[in-house]
Amino acid sequence: MKPFTSLLIFSALVAFLSSMLCFVGEQRPDAYFSVAILLYFIYTSIDTSIRRRSKMLYLDIALIALFLAIVTYRILQVLGVV
């Protein structure tokens, strides 16, 4: 698959999932970030043309760190620590 097509499909998936979250009434921005990050890793593991063309190691590390921070914060909220 061509890289432009891959980016177009990825963008359409992010827009679709974001609109679905908006449709169900989600208001927390961290939910949107988490879904977009998960979609990025799932999509790039299925369609490797994006990863093959550009070295995105630093972006991957930053996204994993952001996702872990969001999940940690949510777990602490559920436990009542925060």
Secondary structure as UniProt FT lines:
FT   HELIX           3..23
FT   TURN            24..25
FT   HELIX           29..46
FT   HELIX           49..53
FT   HELIX           57..79
//
